[in-house]
Amino acid sequence: MAKISYFLGANTPGGFYSLMDKLLDPAKARAIYILKGGPGCGKSTLMKQLGAWAEERGCACEYIWCSGDPDSLDGLILPDLAVAIADGTAPHVIEPSYPAAVESYVNLGECYDRVALRGEKPRIMELMAAYQAQYRRAYRCLKGAGQLLEDNLELLETPELREKIRKRAKGIIAREIPKRGPGGEVTERFLSAVSCKGQVCLFETADTLCKRIYELADSYGLAHVLLEELLGAAVERGHRAVVCADPMAPRRLQHLLLPDLGVGFVTSSPAAPYPGSPYRRVRLDAMADQELLRRHRARVRFTRKVAAALVEEGTQTLARGKELHDQLEAVYNPHVDFDRVHAVAEALAGEIFGA
C-alpha cells in the first residue's frame, strides 16, 4: 500500500508555522487521537509502531514528520480508516473541535515516574532553556534570510515576467488538466522543511503519487506564479490538489501535486535539487528578465549568498537544538514506563483496527 510522507509544521522566517489543524477533516474522521506528554515519553515511537501495524494490515499510511527533526514523527494518518494520531504538544498544539465524538486525548505523561523526575528538575530546566534559546536564534536567522529573499522577488517578479509565466501555465493546463467537473478538493501540506539536517524535501512522495513530474528549475522563488495558475485551473476543473507552501515564505506555493491525474509540479532549487528524472523541465530562471539580472547582478548575488549563509546558520542552530533535545530525552528516558507505553499502543491498535 502507498506510504506517503509530509510535514505539517515548518520553521519559517516568522517562527513555527503549523498546519496541524489540517491533519484530518473532523467531519470525515472516525477518530483523531491527540498525544500529550513531554520529551522522551514515546510519542514518536508509539506512532511508528501503529504505522508498522497498519502497513502489516495493508492500510495506506500518511506519515507526518517533524520539521525540526525529520527522523521523528509528529503524526500518522490512516486515510482508509479515517483515523489520525498526532503529537498535540507545543509548538504544534492541537485542541479538540468535537471532544470524545471525534478527538480523544492520550496522556503519555502518565507513564513518567514523576517522583524520580522531580529530582532531575535543575537539569531539565537548564536543558529546556538552552533548547528553546536555540530555536529563537534559528528563527532570527531565518527571518533575516526571508527578508533578503523577498528583496530579490521584489526585483525580479515584474508584471512582464508574471504574464510570461501565465502564458506558459496555459499551455500546461491545456495539456495536463482536463475538465472533470466542479468543486475540486484542496489539501494543504508541506513537502519541504528547514530542519536540523538542512533544507530537506520529500520528493519521494511526489514520485509515489505522480508518475509525471514537472521539475521547476527555480533559484529565486518564482514557481509560485506558475503554481497559482495551475492550482486555480485544477480546482475549477474538479481535481484533487495537494498544495505545498514554501517554508521560507508560507504564503507562496512551492510544490503542487495532482494525484488523480498522476501529475506533480516540484520546485528544484540549488538548496534542494530534484534528484529524479523529470517528465518535463520548466526553466523558470531562464524566464526572468536577463537584462534586469545583468544590471543588478551584484545585488542579486549578494542577496542569495547572504540569505543562503543565514539559512545554513539557522539549520546548524537547529542541529544544536536537536542535540540538546536528545540530552533532555536522555534525562527523561530512564524514568518512563515503556511497558505501559506499549500497552497504550496496543489498546489504541485495538480501537483503530478492531483487533
N, C-alpha and C positions, 0 to 999 in steps of 0.2 A: 504494500500500500504506500501511497505518497507520504513522504516525510518532508515537511516544509519548515523552514526557519525564517523568522523575522525578529526585529526588535520592536518594542512598544514604548521605549523611552529613548531619549537622546541627550547627550551632553552637548549643549549649544552655546553660542555667544551670550544668550540670555539666561543661562543656567540650565537646570534639568527641565526637559520638556517631556511631558507624559501623554501617551495615548492609551493608557491602561483602561480608560473608560470605554475604549473601542474593542476591548477583549472579545466580547460576545454580546450580541443584542439580547438584553434580558427578556424581551418579548418572545424570542425564539428559543431561549435557553431552557433546558430541562433542569440544570443545576449549575451554579457557579460557586466554587469553594475558595474562600479568601483565607490564605495562610497568614497567621500572625506569629510573631516570635522574633527574637534578636539574632545576633551573629552566632553561627555555628550550631544552630538548633536543628538543622537538617531539612530546611525548606526546599532547597535546590535538589538535594538527594532524593527527597520524597517524590518530587515531580518527575525526576529522571526515572525512578522506579515505576511510577504509574505509566510513564510513556513507554517503557520497555514492556510492561504487561499489556498495554494497549496494542503495541505492534505485534506481540505474540498472538493476539486475538484477531489480527488482520484489520485493525482500525486505523484510519488515517490520522496522523498526528501533525499538529502545527506547534512547533517549539518556539517559545518567545525567550530569547537570550538577553542577558543583562548587557546594556550598552557600555557600562564601565568595565565589566569583566565578562567577555564573550564565552567563557567556559562555564559560567554559572547561569542557571535558568531563572527567569522571572515569571514564566507562565507556561502552561500547556493547554492547548485547545484540542478537543476531540470532536470535530465537526459532525462526524457520523452519529455521535451520541448526543449532540447539543449540550456538551459539558465542557467547562473550563475550570482550571485550577490556577491560582496566581498568588504570588508574593504580594501581600497588601500592606507592607510596611513602607516607611519613608525610604526614598523620596517619592515612590510610586504608590501612594496611599490609595486604597480602594474602599469605598463605603457602600453598603448595600442600598439599592434602589427599592427592592422588594424583599426585605428580610424574611428568611425562612421559606417564603414562597419560591424564591429563585436563589438568592445568595445565602450562604452559611459561613460563619467564622469557624476556622480550625485553629485552635490555640496551641501551637507547639511550644510556647513559653512554659506550659505546664510540665514539659519534660526536663526543665532545668532543676538542678539541685540548688535552690535559692539560698539555703543556709551557707553552703560552701562558697557560692559566688559573692556573698556579702564580704567575705574575706579577701576577695580579689578587687574590691571596689577601687582602691587607688590606681592600680594598674589599668583597669578598664577605663576609668575616667581619663587617664593620661593618653592611652591609645586612641580613644574615641575623639578627643580634642585634636590630636595630631592628624588623624584620618580626615576629619571634617575640614581642617585647615588646608590640606592638600587639594580638596575639591574646590574650595573657594579660590585658591590660587589658579587652578586649572581653568576655571570659568573666567577669571580675569584675562588669562592668555587668549582664550577663545574669543572673548569679547573684542580684544584688540585686533585679532585676525579677521573677525567678521566685519569690522568697520572698514578695514583695508580692502577686503574683497568687494564690499559694497561700492567702494570708490572706483574700482575697475568696471563694475557693472554700470555705474552711472555714466562712465565714459563711453563704453562700447555698445550698450543696448540702445541704439538710436532708433528712431521711427523707421528709417530705411532698412535697418537690419531686421527689425520685427516683421516688416512687410515681406522681406525676402524669406524669412523662416516660415511665415504663414503660407506663402505660396508652395514651399516645399512640403508643408504639412498637408495641404490639399491633395497633392499627388499621392501621398502615403494613405490618406483617408480613402481615396477612391479605390486604391489597390487592396487595402487590408481590412477596412471596416465596413462591411456590408450592412444594410438596414435589416433589422430583425423585428423591431417593434419598440414602443415607447417604454420609458421607465427603467433605464439601466441602473445597476446597483454599484455603489462605491464602497470599497473597504480601505481604511487608512492603516498603513503600516510604515515602518522604517526598514529599508533594506541595508542601509549603511549606518555606521556608528563611528564616533571618535572615542576610542577606548584605550585601555592600558596597553593594548597590543598595537597601537597606532590607529590609522584610519582603515577600517575593515568594511567589506561589502560582501553580502551573502549571495553572490552571483549564482551559486548552485541552485538556489530557489527559483530564480528566473529561468535557468536552463531546464529545471524539472517541470515547471508549469508551461513553458513556452518553447516550442520546437524551432520557431523562427525568431531570432534575436536581432534587433537593430541596435548596433553599437553606436552611441552618440559620442563622438570624439570631441571633448569639451574641456578646455582648460580654464574657462572664465565664468562658468555658471550660466551659460546661455541656453541650456537644454530646456529650462522652464518654459520658454516661449513656445517651443515646439510641442512639448508635452501637454501644455494647457490646451492647445488646439486639438490634439489627438484625444484627450480626455473628454472634452466637450462633445466631440463627434461620437465617441464610444457610448457615452451615457444617453445622448439624444437618440442613438440608433438601437438602444436596448441591450447593451452588453454589460457584463460584469467587469469592473475595473478595480485593480489594486493599485492605489496611488501611494507612492513612497516619497516623502519630502526629504529635502537636503538637511542633514543635521546642522550644517553651518548656516542655514537660512531656512528655518522650518516652514515659512510661508511660501517657499518656492519648491516646485517639483523637481525630483532628481531621477526617478525611475517610474515607469508605468508598465503594468502587466495586464494583459487581456487574456485570462486563462481559457475562456470558452472559444476564443479564436486561435489560441496557441501562438500568440504574438506578444513579444516583450520588447520594450524600449529601455535600454540601460545606459546610463552615463558612464563613460570611461574617461577617467582623468589621470593626470600624472601621479597623483597620490593613491589612486585605486583603479588601476587599469583592468579592463575586462580581459580575463585570461583565455576565453574560449574562441571559437571560430564563428564569427557572426554571419547571419544570413545576408545582412547588408550593413554597410558602414556609412554613417552620415557625418561628414567632417564639418562640424559647426564652427570650429576655429577658423576654417578657410572662408566661412561666410561673413566673418567680421570685416569691417572696413579696413583694408590693408594700409591705405594711406593714413588713416587715423592711427593705426598701430605704429606705423613708421614714425609719425610726428611725435608720438608720446611713448616711444619705445623705452626710454629711461624710466619714466614714471611707472609704466606697466610692469617692467622687470623688477623695479624696487618693491612695488606693492606685492607682487607674487612672492618674491624672495622673503620679505619680512613676514608676510602672512603665513607662509609655509614654516618659517622658523618658530613663530608663535604657536602654531598648531602642534609642531613637534615638541615644543617645551610643555604644552598642555598635556600631550599624551604621556610624556615622561613623568609629569607630575601625577597623572592618574595611575601610572605604574607604581610610583612611590606610595600612593594611597592604597593600591591593591596589596602591597607588602605589609602595610600597617593593618589592613583589614584581616589579612592572613594571621598576623600576630594576635589580633583580637579574637579571631576564631579559635586559635590555639589555647587561649586562656579559657574560653567557654567550653570547648570540646570535652575535656575530662569530666565536666560536670553536667553532661547531657545523658539522659537515659535513652540510648538509641534503640533498645529493645522496645521501649514504649513508642518511639517514633515509628518503628517498623509496624507495630500493632495499629497505629493510626493509619498508616498507608494501607494495610490490609483491610481495615474497616472501610476506608474510602473506596478501595477497589470493589468491595462487596456492594456498596451502594451504586457505584458507577457501572459496573459490568454485570450486576445482578448475580454475582457468584456467591 
